[in-house]
Amino acid sequence: MEKAAPSETQPLTPPKASNCKEGDDCSENGLLIKITEPKFQLVEGANQAHPSQGEKEETTSPVSNGISGAQSPSPCNATGGSKGAPPTPAAPMTTTTLCVAEGQQQLMELDERETWSKKVDFLLSVIGYAVDLGNVWRFPYICYQNGGGAFLIPYTIMAIFGGIPLFYMELALGQYHRNGCISIWRKICPIFKGIGYAICIIGFYIASYYNTIMAWALYYLISSFTSELPWTSCKNPWNTNNCTNYFSNKSTAWTANSTSPAEEFYTRHILQVHRSKGLDDLGGISWQLVLCLMLIFTIVYFSIWKGVKTSGKVVWVTATFPYVILFVLLIRGATLPGAWRGVVYYLKPEWDKLFATEVWIDAAAQIFFSLGPGFGVLLAFASYNKFHNNCYQDALVTSTVNCLTSFVSGFVIFTVLGYMAEMRNQEVADVARDTGPSLLFITYAEAIANMPASTFFAIIFFLMLITLGLDSTFAGLEGVITAVLDEFPHIWSKRRELFVLGFIVTCFLGAMPTLTFGGAYVVKLLEEYATGPAVIAVVFLESIAVAWFYGVSQFCSDVKEMLGFSPGWFWRISWVAISPIFLLFIICSFMSSPPELRLFDYTYPYWTVVLGYCIGTSSFICIPTYMVYRLATTPGTLKERILKSITPETATEIPFGDICMNAA
């Protein structure tokens, strides 16, 4: 990151003669900093920039973020007096010196913040973050489970009125205030700063289990470099007597106790869950998975250690490669015998399910976790945009691409499931019993193994899974990294590489329980309880803080300063009422009927559910804890403390042509 040259950063010098008369309400302690040579002075009373002597006078329009001077602190107030009061005769020199120092520091921070090299880097990064492994395995399963084609109706409604408005809101917040998820709250509503800390803890939990799934995919990828894929045979050391290879022997009958070679390869060779009794006895650590995860984190480190300028180049591969592979797999799947059975099962509408509450709950949860607001990523990515970037258009484009990718992924999965049903002589519903990662690592892997050119398709399929996961990992870690670096710039701003290394090592060590023989049980627990409910609650409070405390009118004014137009009534209503209700709907449904966890033949005992809630609470507790801390440390009466705690305390630097000025 480059610093502004000292010669290019100059304080505005006041004119030698002042026109202010005694008793007039005017101030001369303002400061405006610009990068070009001419010097200006900002007169706070009139909120206008006047040219210095020798230049042609031009009238400039007022620049404001909509907060009146009486409500928001000036970035540089006169010393020894109240805001708006005339400065004392002894104050101007001292005040000007202080203002120059503060203004130079603010401009340096604004200039030093890196931006995306190209607009496409940002779009690919956001698309890569939103389109992850869940688009491939979760959406197809949720769709056919909740009415097939009929499910697209509640899914679309929830996307329009819930997911996309939240997505747009976070992009606009990050781009306007140019801060990560912690320090941004000083400019919005300081008492909610605990939201930022909660997001960082959630990000750590996700990094501790999400990358383990990529380690499984990497293990599969390495195992695919053979002439015969190892999950096509029942003659391996890990196979049992129940192993049934119906592809090699068409006369073999498939029974309730039968297990496929792909299932035993996944459960007994990759995961080795048979060597664990459950969460109370995880067993030893799989050194193969440790090495795979170490390689994954090494790739992640060298992709993000320098910031968005390096990760923005990596996503040109990791964000586009999955689409190429999806297209290849879609064409291949469509040509398989029985593929039409899977497509019919995927899209055949069951209209009666539209009257079931759980269908709408699943639609809301799916669109929320698919678009991914609330993880600090959208705030971080948008904070590296140029101020006048059209984030409204970005929100619509990226969210639409994400939803369409989920829909197309369903065809990729179900054409293969139809082929599996044809080969087994079963119904598609019986074949599609696997959910989550098992759908990819068992069912889809088995289908690939019995295709012509199986080695080629296995390699590109698991490469696709890895690249899908890498994009989301880049984004999730960058959300935490940006938050910490913005909150503690005096410690980490010049030591980004060191901090990223320490954070990734911490995530690697935190992932150790997921690398044990019972690690799959830990992954399932963390996915269902440690992150899901917590992040939904965090985004609910975030939407309330922005729409009701910061104010939807103020927020729309900020958007107008960036884009030149104000959001319409649809967006205002969505931010104020519909989106919070949308989130509250998901929270209440989860609390009223928490999911009953089961993985393979293991049913989670009750104490593990309590443990899951405790892990989830450990992040959310940051919010009320910081509120209490804030009120306790703020001077004044209780009313004064509350007012100070909900009033923005830091101005936002607004670029105005070549001039950088504070929105007060």
C-alpha positions in Angstrom: 0.0 0.0 0.0 1.4 3.4 -1.0 1.5 6.4 1.2 0.6 9.9 0.0 3.7 11.9 -0.6 4.1 14.7 1.9 4.2 17.3 -0.8 0.8 16.1 -2.1 -1.0 16.4 1.2 -1.4 20.0 2.2 -3.6 21.7 4.8 -5.8 24.5 3.7 -4.3 27.7 4.9 -6.7 30.4 6.2 -6.7 33.7 4.3 -4.6 36.4 5.8 -7.5 38.7 6.4 -10.7 37.5 8.0 -14.1 38.9 7.1 -15.7 37.6 10.4 -16.9 40.4 12.6 -17.1 40.2 16.4 -20.2 38.4 17.5 -20.8 36.7 14.1 -21.5 33.0 14.1 -18.6 31.8 12.0 -15.6 29.5 12.5 -12.1 29.5 11.0 -10.8 26.3 12.4 -12.0 24.1 9.6 -9.8 22.0 7.4 -10.0 20.6 4.0 -7.3 18.5 2.5 -6.8 17.9 -1.1 -4.3 16.1 -3.3 -3.8 18.7 -6.0 -1.8 21.9 -5.7 -4.4 24.6 -5.1 -5.5 25.3 -1.5 -9.0 25.7 -0.2 -10.6 26.5 3.0 -13.8 24.9 4.4 -16.0 27.3 6.2 -18.1 25.2 8.6 -20.9 27.8 9.1 -21.7 27.8 5.4 -20.5 24.3 4.6 -18.9 25.5 1.4 -15.4 25.4 -0.1 -14.0 28.8 -1.2 -11.1 29.2 -3.5 -7.9 30.8 -2.2 -6.6 34.1 -3.5 -5.5 34.2 -7.1 -8.0 31.6 -8.3 -11.3 32.0 -10.0 -14.1 31.7 -7.5 -16.5 28.9 -8.0 -19.5 28.1 -5.9 -19.7 24.5 -4.7 -22.7 22.6 -3.6 -23.1 21.6 0.0 -21.7 18.2 0.9 -23.3 16.4 3.8 -24.3 12.9 4.8 -27.6 14.1 6.1 -26.7 14.4 9.8 -27.0 17.9 11.1 -24.0 19.5 12.8 -25.9 19.5 16.1 -26.2 15.8 16.1 -22.8 14.6 14.9 -19.4 15.6 16.2 -17.2 17.5 13.9 -14.0 15.7 12.9 -12.0 18.6 14.2 -13.6 20.8 16.8 -12.2 24.0 18.4 -10.4 23.4 21.6 -11.6 24.9 24.8 -15.1 25.6 23.6 -18.4 24.1 22.6 -19.2 23.1 19.1 -20.3 26.0 17.0 -19.0 28.6 19.5 -16.6 31.2 18.1 -13.0 30.3 18.9 -11.2 32.2 21.5 -8.3 34.5 20.4 -5.7 32.1 21.8 -7.2 29.0 20.2 -6.8 29.4 16.4 -3.1 28.5 16.1 -3.4 25.5 18.4 -6.6 24.3 16.8 -5.3 24.6 13.3 -2.2 22.6 14.2 -4.3 19.9 15.7 -6.7 19.9 12.8 -3.8 19.6 10.3 -2.5 16.6 12.1 -5.8 14.9 12.4 -6.7 15.7 8.8 -3.4 14.4 7.5 -3.9 11.2 9.4 -7.4 10.7 8.0 -6.3 11.4 4.5 -3.4 9.0 4.8 -5.8 6.3 6.0 -8.1 7.0 3.1 -5.3 7.0 0.5 -3.6 4.0 1.9 -6.6 1.7 1.7 -6.2 -0.5 -1.3 -8.9 -0.9 -3.8 -9.7 -3.6 -6.3 -7.5 -3.6 -9.4 -10.5 -4.1 -11.6 -14.3 -4.1 -11.1 -14.4 -7.7 -12.3 -12.1 -8.7 -9.4 -14.7 -7.6 -7.0 -17.6 -9.2 -8.8 -15.8 -12.5 -9.1 -14.8 -12.4 -5.5 -18.4 -11.8 -4.4 -19.8 -14.5 -6.7 -17.1 -16.9 -5.6 -18.0 -16.2 -2.0 -21.8 -16.6 -2.5 -21.5 -19.7 -4.8 -20.1 -22.4 -2.5 -20.4 -26.1 -1.8 -23.9 -25.5 -0.4 -25.2 -24.5 -3.8 -24.2 -27.9 -5.2 -25.5 -30.1 -2.4 -27.9 -28.2 -0.2 -30.2 -26.5 -2.7 -31.0 -29.6 -4.9 -31.8 -31.6 -1.8 -34.0 -28.8 -0.2 -35.8 -28.3 -3.5 -36.9 -31.9 -4.1 -37.7 -32.3 -0.4 -40.0 -29.4 -0.4 -42.2 -29.8 -3.4 -39.8 -29.8 -6.4 -40.8 -27.0 -8.9 -43.3 -25.6 -6.4 -40.4 -24.8 -4.0 -39.1 -22.2 -6.5 -42.1 -20.0 -5.6 -41.3 -19.5 -1.9 -37.6 -19.5 -2.8 -38.0 -16.6 -5.2 -40.3 -14.6 -2.8 -37.8 -15.0 0.0 -35.0 -13.9 -2.2 -36.7 -10.8 -3.4 -38.1 -9.6 -0.1 -35.4 -10.9 2.3 -32.1 -12.1 0.9 -31.4 -9.5 -1.8 -32.3 -6.4 0.3 -29.9 -7.6 3.1 -27.2 -8.3 0.4 -27.6 -4.8 -1.0 -27.6 -3.2 2.4 -24.3 -4.8 3.4 -22.6 -3.8 0.1 -23.8 -0.2 0.5 -22.7 0.0 4.1 -19.2 -1.3 3.4 -18.6 0.8 0.4 -19.8 4.1 2.0 -18.0 3.7 5.4 -15.0 1.8 4.1 -14.5 -0.2 7.2 -14.6 -3.8 8.4 -17.4 -5.3 10.5 -15.9 -4.1 13.9 -14.9 -0.4 13.4 -17.8 0.4 11.0 -20.1 0.5 14.0 -18.4 3.7 15.3 -19.9 5.4 12.3 -23.3 3.8 12.5 -24.3 3.0 16.1 -21.5 2.4 18.5 -23.5 0.4 21.1 -23.8 -2.4 18.5 -20.1 -2.8 18.0 -20.3 -6.3 19.6 -21.8 -7.5 16.4 -18.4 -7.1 14.7 -16.7 -9.2 17.4 -19.5 -11.9 17.2 -19.0 -12.1 13.4 -15.2 -12.6 13.8 -15.8 -15.5 16.3 -18.3 -17.1 13.9 -15.8 -16.7 11.1 -13.3 -18.6 13.2 -15.8 -21.4 13.8 -16.6 -21.7 10.1 -12.9 -21.8 9.1 -12.4 -24.6 11.7 -14.8 -27.0 9.9 -15.5 -25.7 6.4 -11.9 -26.3 5.2 -12.0 -29.9 6.6 -14.6 -30.6 3.9 -12.2 -29.3 1.3 -9.6 -31.6 2.8 -11.9 -34.6 2.2 -12.3 -33.4 -1.4 -8.5 -33.1 -1.8 -8.1 -36.6 -0.5 -10.6 -37.8 -3.1 -8.7 -35.8 -5.8 -5.4 -37.4 -4.9 -7.0 -40.9 -4.9 -8.5 -40.3 -8.3 -5.1 -40.4 -10.1 -5.4 -44.1 -10.8 -6.5 -46.1 -13.8 -9.3 -47.6 -11.6 -10.9 -45.4 -9.0 -10.6 -47.0 -5.5 -14.3 -46.7 -4.7 -15.4 -49.0 -7.6 -14.3 -52.2 -6.0 -15.2 -54.3 -2.9 -11.7 -55.9 -2.7 -10.0 -53.1 -0.7 -8.8 -53.5 2.9 -11.5 -51.2 4.3 -14.4 -53.0 2.6 -16.9 -55.2 4.6 -19.1 -58.2 3.7 -22.0 -55.8 3.1 -20.2 -54.2 0.2 -22.3 -54.7 -2.9 -21.0 -53.7 -6.4 -24.1 -53.9 -8.5 -22.4 -52.1 -11.4 -20.0 -54.9 -12.1 -22.6 -57.6 -11.5 -26.1 -56.8 -12.8 -27.6 -59.9 -11.2 -26.6 -58.6 -7.7 -29.6 -57.8 -5.6 -29.6 -54.5 -3.6 -30.9 -55.1 -0.1 -31.5 -52.9 3.0 -28.1 -53.9 4.4 -26.2 -53.3 1.2 -23.5 -50.7 1.1 -21.8 -49.4 -2.0 -18.1 -49.3 -2.5 -18.3 -45.5 -2.6 -20.1 -45.4 0.7 -17.4 -47.6 2.4 -14.6 -45.6 0.8 -16.0 -42.4 2.2 -17.0 -43.7 5.7 -14.3 -46.3 6.4 -11.3 -45.0 4.4 -11.6 -41.2 4.2 -13.5 -40.5 7.5 -12.8 -43.7 9.4 -15.9 -43.1 11.5 -16.0 -46.8 12.4 -13.0 -46.1 14.7 -15.0 -43.6 16.7 -17.8 -44.2 19.1 -19.2 -40.7 18.8 -18.6 -37.2 20.1 -17.7 -38.6 23.5 -14.9 -40.7 21.9 -13.5 -39.1 18.8 -10.6 -41.4 18.5 -7.2 -40.6 17.0 -6.3 -38.0 14.3 -6.1 -39.0 10.6 -2.6 -37.9 9.5 -3.7 -38.1 5.8 -6.4 -35.5 6.4 -4.0 -33.3 8.5 -1.6 -33.2 5.5 -4.5 -32.4 3.1 -5.8 -29.6 5.4 -2.3 -28.2 5.7 -2.0 -28.0 1.9 -5.4 -26.3 1.7 -4.4 -23.6 4.3 -1.1 -23.1 2.5 -2.9 -22.3 -0.7 -5.3 -20.0 1.2 -2.4 -18.1 2.9 -0.5 -17.3 -0.3 -3.8 -16.3 -2.0 -4.8 -13.7 0.6 -1.7 -12.7 2.5 -1.2 -9.5 0.4 -4.8 -8.4 0.4 -7.5 -8.1 -2.3 -5.0 -7.2 -5.1 -3.7 -10.8 -4.9 -6.9 -12.6 -4.0 -8.7 -10.6 -6.7 -6.4 -12.3 -9.3 -6.8 -15.8 -7.8 -10.6 -15.7 -8.1 -10.3 -15.4 -11.9 -9.5 -19.1 -11.7 -11.3 -20.3 -8.6 -14.6 -18.5 -9.4 -14.8 -19.3 -13.1 -13.4 -22.9 -13.2 -16.5 -24.3 -11.3 -18.8 -23.0 -14.1 -16.8 -24.7 -16.8 -17.0 -28.0 -14.9 -20.7 -27.6 -14.1 -21.4 -27.2 -17.8 -19.3 -30.2 -18.7 -21.0 -32.3 -16.0 -24.4 -31.1 -17.0 -23.8 -32.2 -20.6 -22.5 -35.5 -19.5 -25.3 -36.1 -17.0 -28.0 -35.3 -19.6 -26.6 -38.0 -21.9 -26.8 -40.8 -19.3 -29.6 -43.4 -19.4 -32.3 -42.5 -16.9 -31.3 -38.9 -16.6 -34.9 -37.7 -17.4 -36.2 -39.6 -14.3 -34.0 -37.4 -12.1 -35.0 -34.2 -13.8 -38.7 -35.0 -13.4 -38.2 -35.9 -9.8 -36.3 -32.6 -9.3 -38.9 -30.3 -10.9 -42.2 -32.1 -10.5 -44.3 -29.6 -8.4 -46.2 -30.7 -5.3 -48.4 -27.7 -4.9 -49.9 -28.9 -1.6 -46.5 -28.4 0.1 -46.8 -24.6 -0.4 -49.2 -24.6 2.5 -46.6 -26.2 4.8 -44.8 -23.7 7.1 -41.6 -25.7 7.0 -41.3 -25.2 3.2 -41.2 -21.5 3.6 -38.7 -21.8 6.5 -36.4 -23.9 4.4 -36.7 -21.4 1.5 -35.8 -18.5 3.8 -32.9 -20.3 5.4 -31.6 -21.5 2.0 -31.6 -18.0 0.4 -30.0 -16.5 3.5 -27.1 -18.9 3.8 -26.7 -18.9 0.0 -26.3 -15.1 -0.4 -24.3 -14.9 2.9 -25.1 -11.6 4.6 -23.9 -11.3 8.2 -20.5 -12.9 7.9 -18.6 -9.6 7.5 -17.5 -10.6 4.0 -19.7 -8.2 2.0 -18.7 -5.3 4.2 -15.1 -6.1 3.8 -15.2 -6.6 0.0 -17.3 -3.5 -0.6 -15.0 -1.4 1.6 -12.3 -1.8 -1.1 -14.5 -0.4 -3.8 -14.3 3.0 -5.3 -16.7 5.4 -3.5 -19.0 5.9 -6.5 -19.1 2.3 -7.6 -22.6 1.1 -8.5 -23.1 -1.4 -5.7 -26.8 -1.5 -6.4 -26.2 -3.1 -9.8 -23.5 -5.3 -8.2 -26.0 -6.6 -5.7 -28.6 -7.5 -8.3 -26.1 -9.2 -10.7 -24.3 -11.3 -8.1 -27.4 -12.4 -6.2 -29.1 -13.4 -9.5 -26.0 -15.3 -10.6 -25.9 -17.1 -7.3 -29.6 -18.2 -7.4 -29.3 -19.3 -11.0 -26.2 -21.4 -10.1 -28.1 -23.2 -7.4 -30.9 -24.0 -9.8 -28.6 -25.3 -12.6 -26.6 -27.3 -10.0 -29.9 -29.2 -9.3 -29.9 -30.5 -12.9 -26.2 -31.5 -12.6 -27.0 -33.6 -9.5 -30.4 -35.0 -10.5 -29.5 -36.2 -13.9 -26.9 -38.4 -12.2 -29.4 -39.5 -9.5 -31.8 -40.5 -12.3 -28.9 -42.6 -13.8 -28.3 -44.2 -10.4 -31.9 -45.1 -10.0 -31.9 -46.7 -13.5 -28.9 -48.8 -12.7 -30.2 -49.9 -9.3 -33.7 -50.4 -10.6 -35.0 -48.2 -7.8 -37.0 -45.0 -7.4 -35.1 -41.7 -7.4 -36.3 -41.0 -3.9 -34.6 -44.2 -2.7 -31.3 -43.2 -4.3 -31.5 -39.6 -3.2 -31.5 -40.4 0.5 -28.0 -39.0 1.1 -27.9 -35.4 2.1 -25.2 -32.8 2.7 -21.6 -33.9 1.8 -22.7 -37.5 1.5 -24.6 -36.5 -1.7 -21.3 -35.5 -3.3 -18.9 -37.9 -1.8 -21.0 -41.1 -2.0 -23.8 -40.8 -4.5 -22.2 -38.5 -7.1 -18.8 -40.1 -6.7 -20.3 -43.6 -7.2 -22.0 -42.4 -10.4 -18.8 -40.9 -11.8 -16.9 -44.0 -11.0 -19.1 -46.0 -13.3 -19.1 -43.6 -16.3 -16.8 -43.9 -19.3 -13.6 -41.9 -18.7 -14.3 -42.0 -14.9 -10.9 -40.9 -13.9 -11.1 -37.7 -15.9 -14.6 -36.8 -14.6 -13.6 -37.6 -11.0 -10.5 -35.3 -11.2 -12.4 -32.4 -12.6 -15.4 -32.9 -10.2 -13.3 -32.8 -7.1 -11.2 -30.0 -8.4 -14.5 -28.1 -8.8 -15.4 -28.8 -5.2 -12.1 -27.5 -4.0 -12.3 -24.3 -6.0 -15.8 -23.7 -4.8 -14.7 -24.1 -1.2 -11.5 -22.0 -1.7 -13.5 -18.9 -2.9 -15.6 -19.0 0.2 -12.6 -19.5 2.5 -10.8 -16.6 0.9 -13.9 -14.4 1.6 -14.6 -15.6 5.1 -11.0 -15.1 6.3 -10.8 -11.7 4.6 -13.9 -10.6 6.4 -12.2 -11.3 9.8 -8.8 -9.9 8.6 -10.2 -6.7 7.3 -12.2 -6.2 10.6 -9.1 -6.7 12.8 -6.8 -4.6 10.7 -9.3 -1.7 10.5 -9.9 -1.9 14.3 -6.3 -2.1 15.3 -4.3 -0.3 12.5 -1.6 0.9 14.8 -0.7 -2.8 15.5 -1.4 -4.7 12.4 -1.7 -2.3 9.4 2.0 -2.8 8.5 2.1 -6.5 9.6 -0.7 -8.0 7.5 1.3 -11.0 6.4 2.2 -11.8 10.0 -1.4 -11.5 11.2 -2.8 -13.6 8.4 -0.2 -16.3 9.1 -1.1 -16.3 12.8 -4.8 -16.4 12.1 -4.5 -19.3 9.6 -2.4 -21.3 12.0 -5.0 -20.7 14.7 -7.8 -21.9 12.4 -5.7 -25.0 11.5 -5.2 -25.8 15.2 -8.9 -25.2 15.8 -9.8 -27.7 13.1 -7.9 -30.5 14.8 -11.1 -32.1 16.3 -12.6 -32.3 12.8 -9.6 -34.3 11.6 -10.2 -37.1 14.1 -11.9 -40.4 13.3 -15.1 -38.8 14.7 -14.4 -35.5 13.0 -17.5 -35.8 10.7 -19.7 -35.7 13.8 -17.9 -32.4 14.9 -18.4 -30.9 11.5 -22.1 -31.7 11.5 -22.5 -30.2 15.0 -20.7 -27.0 14.2 -22.6 -26.5 11.0 -26.0 -26.9 12.5 -25.6 -25.2 15.9 -22.4 -23.2 16.2 -22.9 -20.9 13.2 -26.4 -21.1 11.8 -28.6 -19.7 14.6 -25.9 -17.3 15.8 -25.3 -15.6 12.4 -29.0 -15.2 11.8 -29.5 -13.5 15.1 -26.5 -11.3 14.3 -27.9 -10.1 11.0 -31.3 -9.5 12.6 -29.7 -7.1 15.1 -27.6 -5.6 12.3 -30.7 -4.8 10.2 -32.5 -3.3 13.3 -29.4 -1.2 14.1 -29.1 0.2 10.5 -32.8 0.7 9.8 -34.0 1.9 13.2 -31.1 3.4 15.0 -28.9 4.8 12.3 -32.1 5.5 10.4 -33.3 4.3 7.0 -33.5 7.9 5.8 -29.9 8.5 6.7 -28.8 5.3 5.1 -30.7 6.2 1.9 -29.0 9.6 1.9 -25.6 7.8 2.1 -26.5 5.6 -0.9 -27.6 8.7 -2.8 -24.2 10.3 -2.2 -22.5 7.3 -3.7 -24.8 6.4 -6.5 -26.6 9.7 -7.3 -30.0 8.3 -6.6 -31.9 7.3 -3.5 -33.3 3.8 -3.0 -37.0 3.5 -3.6 -39.9 2.7 -1.4 -39.5 -1.1 -1.9 -36.0 -1.1 -0.5 -37.0 1.2 2.4 -39.9 -1.0 3.4 -37.8 -4.1 3.1 -35.0 -2.7 5.3 -37.4 -1.3 7.9 -39.9 -4.2 8.2 -39.8 -7.1 5.8 -36.1 -8.1 6.2 -36.2 -8.1 10.0 -39.4 -10.1 10.0 -37.8 -12.5 7.5 -34.9 -13.1 9.9 -37.1 -13.3 13.0 -39.2 -15.9 11.1 -36.1 -18.1 10.7 -35.0 -17.6 14.3 -38.4 -18.5 15.8 -38.8 -21.5 13.6 -35.3 -22.8 14.7 -36.0 -22.2 18.4 -39.4 -23.8 18.3 -38.2 -27.0 16.5 -34.4 -27.4 16.6 -33.1 -30.0 14.1 -32.6 -33.5 15.4 -29.1 -34.4 14.5 -28.2 -37.8 13.0 -25.2 -38.8 10.9 -24.8 -42.2 9.4 -25.9 -44.6 12.2 -25.1 -42.2 15.0 -27.8 -40.2 16.7 -26.5 -37.2 18.6 -27.3 -37.4 22.4 -29.0 -34.6 24.1 -25.8 -33.2 25.7 -24.3 -32.5 22.3 -27.3 -30.3 21.5 -26.6 -28.3 24.7 -23.0 -28.1 23.6 -23.9 -26.8 20.2 -26.1 -24.1 21.7 -23.2 -23.1 24.1 -20.8 -22.8 21.2 -23.3 -20.7 19.3 -23.9 -18.5 22.3 -20.2 -18.0 22.8 -20.2 -15.7 19.7 -23.6 -14.0 20.2 -22.8 -13.1 23.8 -20.3 -10.5 22.5 -23.3 -8.3 21.6 -24.9 -7.8 25.0 -21.5 -7.9 26.7 -20.3 -5.0 24.7 -23.5 -3.1 25.2 -23.1 -3.4 29.0 -19.4 -2.4 28.7 -20.3 0.6 26.6 -22.9 1.9 28.9 -20.8 1.3 32.0 -17.8 3.2 30.6 -19.6 6.1 29.0 -19.8 9.2 31.4 -23.1 10.9 32.2 -26.6 10.0 33.3 -28.2 6.8 32.0 -30.1 8.8 29.4 -26.9 10.6 28.3 -25.0 7.3 28.1 -27.7 5.8 25.9 -27.8 8.8 23.6 -24.0 8.9 23.2 -23.9 5.1 22.6 -26.4 5.2 19.7 -24.9 8.4 18.1 -22.2 7.9 15.5 -18.9 9.0 17.1 -16.6 9.0 14.0 -17.1 10.9 10.8 -16.9 9.1 7.4 -14.4 10.4 4.9 -16.2 11.4 1.7 -14.3 11.9 -1.5 -15.4 15.0 -3.4 -13.5 15.1 -6.6 -9.9 15.5 -5.7 -10.9 16.5 -2.2 -11.4 14.2 0.8 -13.8 15.6 3.4 -15.6 14.3 6.4 -19.3 13.7 6.4 -20.5 15.3 9.6 
